[in-house]
């Protein structure tokens, strides 16, 4: 099972409980002790990420340019996957859940 499917499996139907902005990365804490660390450039549709607290993930999609998380109420979070979007080797790291730690490179 590829990273896309694992990320989707772990995130789908989970609600955001906390958003933490750290110096050079972002952490999103979801229900059931799932934490997504985003190291790449990202953008949101439907408000600031802090406004997404309580929103539930409906689905995820990925292509060569972005990994996108779709939330209820037409909200989206897109993580850039183009070469210029990387600040370090890992685009994202998902901690917790059934599969432990999953790294998206």
Buried (B, 14 or more C-beta within 10 A) or exposed (E): EEBBEBBBBBBBEBBBBEBEEEEEBBBBBBEEEBBBBBBBBBEBEBEEBEBBEEBBBBEBEBEEEBBBBBBEEEBBBBBBBEEEBBEEEBBBBBBBBEEEEBEBE
